């Protein structure tokens, strides 16, 4: 039996350098935006998402992650508790006498703590019911409490930092702090527990321009102090437990706690950096600033891998994870204008549904033919899935499966692939007609890669000159335009040069009789001249850089 005639396979070109990196595409995928405006447009001062480390008290990390669906947003005298899945507020805590600060949910998602300007700290039950119940109140700080954080390893331990220059360690059942740390000489506006240090190691940042490391097991002053040139707005320990980030003015310092020295000073922001957060399982750091920019840094060399601009100064941000693998789900940004921006990255079944809806909308806008084509593609995928499942079941009882070409509905003969008109012309030797068909830019199925595929096939058959011969002005012009358009593309340049040589050999003597043809040949000549000039400049630059390199080596 003779082999079936197959369509001409389309060329696969090497991928050209993309101006958009994979990292930028990842962060641009956070695009399903939803915004909330706080009551009276109070600035969004803090966004908190509970650490997954505390979920160790549960028998299953997966069960704990599913049970915890909350994150907290602090603005003015309120703390709003949001649902991660619905991106909507579930309850609002407004039982504060003054402006609230740093509403933090515990790792189990049941309890929230917040400070306020009056110096009071309150602990609320947010795990059940529609209203938050006050479980505990402390009023030992004498000035506003700006930091309240739960311990990542012990559910009843928390820390606080205040404008009264003190840092305190608390046990939830007790009415007095278990430890008071003194040493800062100005407001303490940021702090956190250190990874790997249990509930004993703390880090704080103050307006006295210092970052201090405290150890509850060590009496006296801080065990380590880093002095900066500007007040410290935020501190962020990295998961390794040996590296620390501190936002000081418009710069972010990377501090090595083992060597007790700074590793790097990041100066990519123009105004004060107000927020830092971890992302991508600790491999990325996200920063927000009063300049309205959010920047993403990789933690190997601290280069910016992505950035975005917001319409208002940024006061807080957080990368909220979801699912058993704790992948990044929401990028939450709180602004001075009182707007909370939630950008969501869909994954799994949700992403498939979103793509399907987008394809349906595109096909609907294109017309009935596009809808029919989409339905046919879906039906084909469904048939392939059914066939694959059947072959998988068959594989349980046989040693090997030999795949075959698709057959007709009645079985027997192989189905002959359907050729497009230009493919049929090419197969039957009507090369000029095939070339005219693929160069028709007004055709709905026009693709430059299809034209390139045909031209390469014609060149392999030594039929390119035959396809270009015997043309008039109207049929020559599309070929000249196509060659001129793609001459600068390194992937097309070979065939474009061949076409240009054939056209000049065949039709240059007729250019004087046609103004349009002469203009197109002149345009082609100008483009070639510009490409030659670029190549000469590139060679000149290469020679200069090699000379500089050899001089530096000497």
N, C-alpha and C positions, 0 to 999 in steps of 0.2 A: 504494500500500500504506500502511495506517495505521501511524503510529508506535507502537512498543510502549509499554505502560504501565510506567513505571519506579518503583521504590520511592521514598518520600519521602526526599530527601537529608538526612543528618544535619547539624546545625549545627556550625560550627567556631567555638568561642569564643576570644576573646583569652586569651593565656596570663597567668595571674595571677603576681604576684611569687613567686619560689621562695625558701624559706629556705635552700636548698642551692645554692651557686654552682657554675658549671662547674669551677672550680678545685678545689673540695672534692670534687666527684664524681670528678675525675681521680685525686686522691690516695686517695679511698676505694676506687678500683678496684684498689689494691694490697691484695688481700684473701686470695689463695690462700696462707695462712700456713703456714710450716713452721719448727719450732724444733729447735735442737741445743743440748745442754748439754755444756760442756767437761769434760774429765777433772778430777775432784775439785772441780768447780764453780769453777775458776779464773776470775776476772773477764776478760771479753773486752776487752782493752785497745786493740786496733787492728784495723781492717778496711781492706784496700787493694785497689784495682782498678787495673790498669795503664792509663796514659794512652794514647789512640789516636794521639797525635802521633808516638810513636816507630815506629809502623807504617809510616812513610814509607820505611823501608829495604826494604820489600816492594814488588814490582811492582804490587800491587793492594791498596788499603785494604780492599776487601771480603774478599779472600782472607785478609788479616792478621786482620781481625775474626773471621772464621770459625775461623781457626787458634787464636786466643787464647780459650780457654774457662775461664780460671782467675781466681780471686780468693783472697786470703790472709786468714786470721783468726789473730791472735796472742792467746794466753791462757796465762798462767803460763809454764812453761819449754818451750812448744811453739808451733809455727806449723802450722796446718792449711791445706792447699791444697784448695779446693773447686772443683767444676765448676759453671759458670754454668747450663748447660742442665739438669743433673740435680739441682742444689742439694744434692749430697752430697759429703762429703770424699773426695778421691782418694788423698791421701797425707798423712802426718803427719811433720813434722820435729821430732825431740826431742833433737837433738845439741847441747844447750846445758848449760853448767855452772851456770847460774843463770837467773833469770827473763828471758825474751826480750821484746824491744820492737820494734815497728814493722817487722814482716815485710812487705817490699815486693817485688812481682813486677815485673820489667822489662817494657817495652812489648811485646817480642816473645814474652812468656810462657815464656821458656826458663830464666831465672835469677832467683833470689830472694836478697835481702840482708836481714839482721836484726842488731840489736845486742842486748846483754844487760847485766845488772847488773855483771858482772865487768869491763866495759870492752872486751870483745872484740867484733869484728864478723866475721861469716861470710857467705860467698857460696855458694849452693847451686845445683846443676843440678837443675831441676824439670821440664825439658822431656821427659825420657824415663825409662823404667824405673819401677819401683814404689817405689824408695827414692831419696831425695835424696842426691846426692854433694857433698861439700864441695869447692869449687873454689878458695877463697881465704879466708885468715884474717888479720885485722889485730888487733893488741893494743897500740895506741899510746895510746888514751884511758886515763886513769887512774881514771875513775869511770864509772858506768853510762851507756851510750849509749842515748838515748831516741829519736833521730831518725836514720833512714837513708832516703834518697830517691834514685831514679835520675833522671838528667837526661832531660828530654823530647826532647832533640834529638840526644844522643850516647849510644850504647848502652854505652860503657865508662866513662862519667863518673858519679859519684855523690857525695852529700854526707852528712855525719854531724854530729850535735850531741850534746853530752854534759853531764853534771853537772859536768865539770871546767871548765865555762865557755867551752869552745872550740868553734868550728865549723870543720870540715875539708872540703876538696874533694879527691876521690880519682880516680885513674885505675886502672882494674881491673888492668892488667898490672903496675903499680908496687907496691912494698912500702911506700912512704912517701907521705904526702899531697902533692899538688901545691900546696896553699895552706892555711895555717892562719890563721883569723880570730879575733882576740882583741879584747875590748872589753866583753863582758857581765860583770857582777859577781856573777851567781848562776846557778843551774841553767838550762840551755837545754833546754826541753822540747818545742819545736815548730819546724818549719822547712819550707821548700819552695823549689823553683826558680821564678823569676819567668817568666811567659809572655813570649815575644818577646825575652828576654835571652839566649837560647842557654843555654850552661852556665856563663856568667859571673856572672849576677845571681841572688842568693839573698836570702831573707828568713827571719829567725828571731825567735822570741818567747821571752822568758826570765822567770824568777821575779824578776828585778831590775826588773820592771814596764815593760820597754822592748821595742819592736819595732824591729829594725835591718835595713836594706837593705845588702847587701854586694855589691861589684863586684870580681871577681877581677882585672880589669885596672887597678884603682886601688889603689895601695899604701896601707898605713896602716889607719886606722879605718873604721867604717861610713860610707857615703855619705849616709845619712839615718837619723834616729832619732826615734821617736815614744814619748813618755813617757805611761804610764797610771797609774791609781790602784791597780790590783791586778795580781797575777802574770798573765802571759800563758799561757793553756792551749793555744791553737791559733791558727794563722794560715792564711789561705786567700786566695791571689791570684785575682782574677777574670780571665777570658780576655782582657779588654781590655789587661791589663798595666799599667794606670794606676791601678787601684783595688785596695785590699787590705782584707780583713776580719781583725780580731783579737778573739779571745774573751778578755776580761779580767774575771774575777769573773763576775757574773751578766749582764754587758752585752756587747754586740758593737759594736765601733767600726768605722765605715766610713771608711777613710783614703784621701785623694787624694794620690798620690805626685808628681803634676806640680806641684800648688800647695803640697805639703808641709803639709797641714792636714787635720784631721778634717772629714768631711762630715756625719756623723750618728752618734748613739749610740742603739743599739737596746736597749731594756730590757724585753723581753717575757718573759724567764725570771725565775724567783724564786730559783734557786740557780745555782751555778757552771756556765757553759757549757763543755762538755768536748769537743765535736766539731762540725766544720763540713764541709759537702760541697756540691758543685755538682750541679744537676739540670736537666733540660729544656734541654740544650745551653747551659748557662751562664746561662739566663734566670731560674733559681730557685736559692735557697740554702737548704739544709736544716741545721738546728741541733739538737743534742741536749744535754741538761743533766742535772745530778744531781737535778733535780725530777721526772725521769721523763717529761718532755714532749719531743716532736719537733715542731718548728715549721718551716713552709715560708714563705719570704719572696720576694716579687717584687723584682727588682733595680732597678726604675724609681723607686719611692718608698719601698721597704723596709717595705711593709705585710705583715702576716701574712695569707696566703691559705688556709692549712690547718694543722691541728695534730692530734696524737694523743697518747694517754697510754699509757705502758708501766708494768708493775708494779714495776720496779726502777730505781735510778739508772742513767743511760745514760753509758757511758764512750767509746763509739765508734759511728760510723755511716758508711754509704756508700751512694750511689745507683749501682747497677751497671747498665751499659748492655749492649745486645746487638743483633745484626743489622747490616746494612750501613749503616743510617741512625743507628746508635748511640742508639736510643730507650731511655728508662728502662724497665728490666725488673724489677729487684729493689730493694726498700728493705731494706737489711741494718742491723740495730741490735744492738750488743753491750752487755750489761748487767753491772752489778756482781755479780749473782747467778750469773753464768756461763752465761747463756742467750743464744744467738744467734738472733734472730728474723729470718726471711726472709719478706717479703711480696712477692708476685709479681703483676705486671700482665700478664695475657694479652693477646695481640694477634694479628690475622690469623686463620689457620686454627685455632690453639689456642683463641682466644676464641670462634670459631664453634662448635667442638666442645663447649666448656663450656656455651654457651647452649643447644645442642641437648640436652645431657644434662640440664640444669636443666629444660627444657621437658618432656622425657620423664618426669622424676621427678614434676613437678607434675601432668601428665596421669594418670600412674599412681595418684597419691594421690587424684585427683578421681573416678576410676572409668572403666568401659569407654566411656561416651559421650564423655568427654574424650579418650581415646585414639583413638577413631574420628575425632573432629574434627581432632586433630593429624595423623593419617594423611592425611585429606582435604586439609588445608592443604599438606602436603608434596607430595602428588601434584599439586595445582594449581600449586605453584611449579615443579615439574619440567616440567609441560606447557608453562608459560609460557616456561621457559628453552629448551626444545626448539623452540618456535615462534619465539622470538627469534633463535636460531641459524639457523633455516631462512630467516627474512626477511633476515638479514644476508648469507647466501650468495646469495639472490636479488637483493639490491641490487647485486651486482657486475655484473649483466647488464642492469639496467633503469635508467631515469633517475629514476623516482619510485615510491614505494610508498604506496598508499592503504590505510590501516588500515580494517578493517571490524569490525562487532560479531561476537561468537562465534556460530557456527551449530550446528545439531544434528548428531548423529553422521552422519546420512544426507545432510547438506548441504541447501541450498535455503532453507527458512524460518529466520528469526532465532529464537534461543532466547528464550522469554519468561522474564523474571526472576521468581524465586519470591518472593512477597510473604509477609510474616509476618502472623499473624492480625490484629494491631492495624492494620497497614497496609491490609489488605483491608477492615476495618471503616471506616477513615477514607475510603478510596476510594469505598465504597458508601454513605457518609453516616451511618453508625452512630457518631456522634461520642462519645456517652457511653460506649459499650462500648470504643471505642479508648482513651479517657482512663482508664477503669478498668484496662485491661490494662497500660498503661505505668506506672501508679502503684502496681502491685502489688509491694511491696518484697520479698515472699517468692518471687517468680518467679526462676528461676536466671539469666535474661538481663536482669534489671533494671539499668538505667543511668539516672542522673538526666539525662544529656544527651539520652537518647531522649525522656523526658517533656517536656523543654524544647523539643525539636524539634517534637513534636506540638502543644504549647500555642501556639507561635509560628505554626504552620500554621493552627490553628483561629482564631487572632486575625486572620490575613490573610484568611480566608474569612468573617470576621464570624460564626463559628459557636461562639465560646467560651461565650457565654451559653446557647446551645442545648445544649452538652455538659454544662453544670452544672445545668440545670433538671430538675425532676421527680425529685429524689433523696430517699432516706430517710436516716435517721441513719447507718446503716452505710456508705453510699456517699459521704456528704458528708465524714465524718471523715478518710479518707485524703487528700482534696484539701486540707482545712484544714491537716493536718500537713505536707504537702509544701510548701505556700506558706509556712508558718511556719518550716520548716527552712531554706529557701533565700532567705528575705527579706533576710538580711544579706550575701549574695553579690552584689556589684555587677553581675555578669553576668546574674543571674536577677531582679534587683529589679523591672524593668519588668513582666514577665509576672506576678510574684508580687503586685504591687500591683493589677493588673487582676483577677486571680482573687479577691483579698481583697475588692475593691469589689463584684464580682458575688455573692460568697457572702454578704456582709453585706446586700445588697439583697434576696437571695432567701430567706435562712434566719435572719436575725437575730430575727425575730418568733417563731420556733420554739425559740429557745435556752432559754427559760425552762422548757420541757417536757422538756429533756434535760440532765442534769447533765454528761455527757461533752462534749456539743456546747458548752455554756456554758463549760466549762473550757478547751476548745481555742480558742474565740474570745477568752477572757481571756488565754491564753498568747500569741495572735497580737497582741493589743493591747499586752501588755507588751513584746514584742519590738520592735514599731514605736516605742514610747516610748523604749526604750533606743537604738535607731538614731538617732532624732531628737536625743537628748541627745548622742550621739557627734558628730553633724554640727554641733551648736551649739558643742561644745567645740573641734572642728577649726577652725571659723570664728573663734572667739575666739583660738585659738593663732595662726592665720594673721594676724589683725589685730595681735597683739602683736609677732610677728616682723617684720612690715612696718614697724611703728612703730620697732622697734629698728634695723632696717636703714636707714631714712631718717634716724634720729638719728646713726648712725655716719658716714653720708655727709656730713652737715653738719659 
